[in-house]
Amino acid sequence: QQQQQQQQEEEEEEHEGLSWENWWKRDKSDVEVVQFMGKDNTSFHTIIFPSMLLGARSNFATLHRISVTEYLNYEGGKFSKSRGTGVFGPDMVQSGIGADYWRFYMLHKRPETADSSFVWNEFESTVNSVLNDQFGNLLFRVEKLFARHCVHTCYRPTLQTLDAAVAYTTHLEDYMSAMDRFEMRTALRVAFRLIARVNAYLNEEEPWKAIKCHETNAAALESICNALAASLAATVMLHPFIPEHAHRCLERFGVLEQCAPDAIRLDTAWQLLSSVDAQRLDSAATASAPLFEKIDVSELRARFRPPGRAFAVENVDGAITWPFVMLHFADVNIHKGTGAEVRRFLAEQLPDVPQETRTLRQRSYADRRVQDGVDEGEFAVSTENLATQLQANGQLPRINAAVDIYNALSLRTVTVCGLYDVQNIVGSNLRYKRASGHESFRAIGRNEAARAADFKRGDWALVDEADNIITLALTKQSSRVAVTTCTTEAVMCCQGSPAHSKEDVEAFAQLVGAAITRFCGGSCTRIV
């Protein structure tokens, strides 16, 4: 009877602890309500719902803090279960890729200050080059160095020596501040700044060279211990992002045999070196497998490829009065640099446009901007910038095959054009309009200080559905839609001038479309 009574009391206590009132009634709990929301739910959860709770006059706990994110898109478009666009929880579970990798990438792309996009190529490169090559290789380096040379050393770093070596306290404070603000993406980047600093520290100290001359060189052994201590602290920083691998890492170094996981604290994580099982590490180091594995998402990318987008372009209030053509490239494979075959093709195919026509077109672009009040001629048209670079360097910049092709054709014909990566274009309905001055824009090659001067009210702009500027007509392209070797789908705008005929622009579009698909594959269709 006593056992039954005790069990009943425990069940009642457990039930009482799980009662919703313990979480939502102020007189029964000191719980702080913290919510994580997408931006479309902000007004309800910060104004309407708290007002309803206050109006109930039942002493309900109301919102204390809130973390709001922008939208996460999928390959440049919107997630949609009904249209089969995106990858979702069950798909991730069945993908064969561990949860840590998904979690790491999603937090790496967390849209804390602006919309971001899930991109398969980026997922693969982020896991392989950031998580594996930067963090995984650092752990492998310090493990081998420590096991080989430091098993019997008694040196243990202090907070002061770690600060001198890798500015540890600065990184720790930045990390904790970001986490307190719920800026997980920022905190993740801080952790990787520490990882990069530790890697740089090892490269600077080069302890392996000193040890070759003297096996017990104190400075060399201390630098290895400093690096391992900072690496273990970085592992604790990364635990919220990759819990399974962080646990495995601490287990591998024997730390968890000395410290219970719940006893490990972030503010003292730099002291975990004292808990490393050096003898076990020495015997296991030669047989240890890499902590991370590289992933290949080619099959998943093909399986979850979003339906092709059908782009449409609206010329708002006749903002653009000269002829223009827009093209859609799909399934392209853009190569790094311009090969000899491409340069030979361009030399043979570049149209012979009379100098008088080229001069007239260049002047027409600039004059029209002044006539329409866009500027007073202070911004150079893109074809002018290309001519300046050619004159200064003797050649056009080599970026990638697609960009190099259209740059060469654009300069030769004095026809402005640009190619824009679809994955960072929101929606399918594009608009040519006069800028209001409130759009989002960062030009290629422009720093933060110069961004405010990049555009102004009244400029011609091509924008997506989120009012992000894709390009300022004739002058500057947004860095967010820059075409890279990861680009597989893109749109191009070929913009004539008052001195161009409609036939001139169409002929140019046909030439540049054929050239890009010849060397980058895929297909090219006309949007407008």
PyMOL commands that set and color helices and strands:
alter all, ss='L'
color gray80, all
select helices_A, chain A and resi 2-18+21-24+39-55+89-93+99-108+120-149+159-166+168-180+184-205+207-213+218-237+243-252+255-258+261-263+266-275+278-287+298-303+316-318+340-349+355-371+382-393+401-413+422-424+448-453+479-481+502-520
alter helices_A, ss='H'
color red, helices_A
select strands_A, chain A and resi 33-38+63-69+72-74+116-118+312-315+324-330+416-421+429-434+460-463+469-472+476-477+489-495+523-526
alter strands_A, ss='S'
color yellow, strands_A
deselect
rebuild
show_as cartoon
